[in-house]
Amino acid sequence: MKILFVGELRVGRTAHQRMRAQLELGHQVVGVDTFEDVVTNPLELLFLKVRGRLGRPKDLNHVNLKIAHLAAEQRFDILWLDKALTVTCSTLAIFRKGNPGAACIFYSGDDMLNPRNQTYYYREALPHYDIHFTTKSYNVAELEGMGCKQVTYIENAYDPKTHRPMQLSSSDMQRYASDIGFVGGYEQDRWTHMKRLALAKLQVRIAGSFWERVDASAAPNMSVMYGDLCGDDYAKAICATKVNLCFLRKINRDLETTRSVEIPACGGFMLAERTEEHRALFEEGKEAEYFETFDELLDKARFYVRHDAARSRIASAGHARCMSSGYSVHDRMSHMLAQAKDLLEWGNRRQGH
């Protein structure tokens, strides 16, 4: 199939991993990057913030124009919108006119009922998507209620080229090794839990965005690496850590997240918040460990930091589960594109082609 892929195409981003998976599965793919350069002009920045708050962000990358031009020049089977929130209904109409019978697909790994993840253009276009894929199980009924034709739940994925066991040098260990580690953005409850772990004399390392807000010196045994870790750096940090924490984002109502499969795929030991979706992915006590209260988190963190054999056994079983149960981005993408192909074949039969 020929796919017009619209999403954030910086290397290391999950959208880029999905587009690469489509290519590696043998499809023809043309990419349109939605990543926008940082605006520094104060007046322009204020204008853009106001537009964003109103749910009408400016299309700084001219994504709509690029889609229209490509739709006029080439023929596609699928328009894949990877959380492309500035694409308008009129652009979808132009694409369909140039590509009759093609499928318009929207994918998001975020809670799309969270107003921060929506735009006016997205809400207006909901009835025009042929399939809306979501990694949030609770979004299915909600999005159907907002007018989506078909909403399909798809679980999170790992990228085999990124999330894999790594050979670590002495310099890697010096940089990343820790008893307890977390890679991800700042949230207050995450900081509260990790600060308490550090105060309980466990060595804690944090890496990610917006941790400048905290005073790491307030807790002994605490270190913070500021900024996102991507690619090999991300995998090395997981492999160098005895106990990798998997916190869920409360504002997104998460029941699982990309870390939920990325940590085991790297061969890391995962201690995650207990949810039914997590327990369906990995068997508790055998392929991963879970917690609800801080006391349970502390008890399990202390135990697994001290017991290398038990920790290694669970990490190995979690990695094997990833390999055998179809958790890769290629497996997930194959499933989604199979649905799209069924939709296309049904549409062709209906039109008598």
Secondary structure as GFF3:
##gff-version 3
##sequence-region A 1 353
A	DSSP	beta_strand	2	7	.	.	.	ID=ss1
A	DSSP	alpha_helix	14	24	.	.	.	ID=ss2
A	DSSP	beta_strand	28	33	.	.	.	ID=ss3
A	DSSP	alpha_helix	42	53	.	.	.	ID=ss4
A	DSSP	alpha_helix	63	73	.	.	.	ID=ss5
A	DSSP	beta_strand	78	82	.	.	.	ID=ss6
A	DSSP	alpha_helix	89	98	.	.	.	ID=ss7
A	DSSP	beta_strand	103	108	.	.	.	ID=ss8
A	DSSP	three_ten_helix	115	117	.	.	.	ID=ss9
A	DSSP	alpha_helix	120	125	.	.	.	ID=ss10
A	DSSP	three_ten_helix	126	128	.	.	.	ID=ss11
A	DSSP	beta_strand	131	134	.	.	.	ID=ss12
A	DSSP	alpha_helix	139	145	.	.	.	ID=ss13
A	DSSP	beta_strand	151	153	.	.	.	ID=ss14
A	DSSP	alpha_helix	170	176	.	.	.	ID=ss15
A	DSSP	beta_strand	178	183	.	.	.	ID=ss16
A	DSSP	alpha_helix	188	199	.	.	.	ID=ss17
A	DSSP	beta_strand	204	208	.	.	.	ID=ss18
A	DSSP	three_ten_helix	211	213	.	.	.	ID=ss19
A	DSSP	three_ten_helix	216	218	.	.	.	ID=ss20
A	DSSP	beta_strand	222	226	.	.	.	ID=ss21
A	DSSP	alpha_helix	231	239	.	.	.	ID=ss22
A	DSSP	beta_strand	241	246	.	.	.	ID=ss23
A	DSSP	three_ten_helix	250	252	.	.	.	ID=ss24
A	DSSP	alpha_helix	259	265	.	.	.	ID=ss25
A	DSSP	beta_strand	270	273	.	.	.	ID=ss26
A	DSSP	alpha_helix	276	281	.	.	.	ID=ss27
A	DSSP	beta_strand	289	291	.	.	.	ID=ss28
A	DSSP	alpha_helix	294	306	.	.	.	ID=ss29
A	DSSP	alpha_helix	308	324	.	.	.	ID=ss30
A	DSSP	alpha_helix	329	350	.	.	.	ID=ss31
###
